[in-house]
Amino acid sequence: MLEKCRSKKFRNHGVLVKFPKKKQDLRIDLPTIGLKTIKQSKTAGLKGIVVKNKQHIFLDKSKCIKFANKNKIFISVE
């Protein structure tokens, strides 16, 4: 999905929202964010990522935060 968002027309105007689907089983299947997701968001020209509080998995959290700060990408937990 992020690869399809590389349009120059919408550069720096989008946000990735990673919320679980309504019928998603949260015991075994949570939305996951890692360094690859943040790098793809940067390539797609997105301004940031929004995740739902206590309903996501964050891989390599410290590396992701460093990369996001360095590249001016925000990560918000709602």
C-alpha positions in Angstrom: 0.0 0.0 0.0 2.8 2.4 0.9 4.5 1.9 -2.4 1.4 3.0 -4.3 1.4 6.3 -2.3 4.5 7.7 -3.8 2.7 10.4 -5.8 4.5 13.7 -5.9 1.1 15.4 -6.0 0.4 14.4 -2.3 3.9 14.5 -1.0 4.0 15.6 2.7 0.3 15.7 3.0 -0.5 12.1 4.2 -0.6 10.2 7.4 -0.5 6.4 7.9 -3.2 5.2 10.3 -2.6 1.7 11.7 -5.8 0.7 13.6 -7.1 -2.8 14.0 -10.1 -3.8 11.8 -13.4 -4.2 13.5 -13.5 -8.0 13.3 -9.7 -8.5 13.9 -8.9 -10.9 16.8 -6.7 -8.7 19.1 -5.4 -11.7 21.0 -3.4 -13.0 18.1 -3.4 -10.4 15.3 -2.3 -6.8 16.1 -1.2 -4.1 13.7 2.6 -4.1 13.6 5.0 -1.2 13.0 8.7 -1.5 12.6 11.7 0.3 11.0 10.6 -1.0 7.5 7.2 0.7 7.9 8.7 4.0 8.9 11.2 3.9 6.0 8.4 3.1 3.5 6.4 6.0 5.0 9.3 8.3 4.4 9.7 7.1 0.8 6.0 7.6 0.3 6.3 11.2 1.6 4.0 10.8 4.6 4.2 13.2 7.5 3.6 10.6 10.2 2.0 7.4 11.6 -0.9 7.1 14.0 -1.5 3.9 16.1 -4.1 2.9 18.6 -3.1 2.8 22.3 -2.3 -0.8 23.5 -3.6 -2.3 20.3 -0.4 -2.5 18.3 3.1 -4.1 18.2 6.1 -1.8 17.9 9.3 -3.6 16.7 12.7 -2.0 17.5 11.1 0.9 19.2 14.3 2.9 20.0 15.6 2.5 16.4 12.3 3.6 15.0 12.0 6.7 17.2 15.6 7.7 16.3 14.9 7.3 12.6 11.6 9.1 12.8 13.2 12.0 14.7 16.1 12.3 12.2 13.7 12.3 9.3 11.0 14.6 10.9 8.2 11.9 10.9 5.8 11.9 13.8 4.5 8.8 15.6 1.3 9.4 17.5 -0.5 7.0 19.9 -4.3 7.6 20.2 
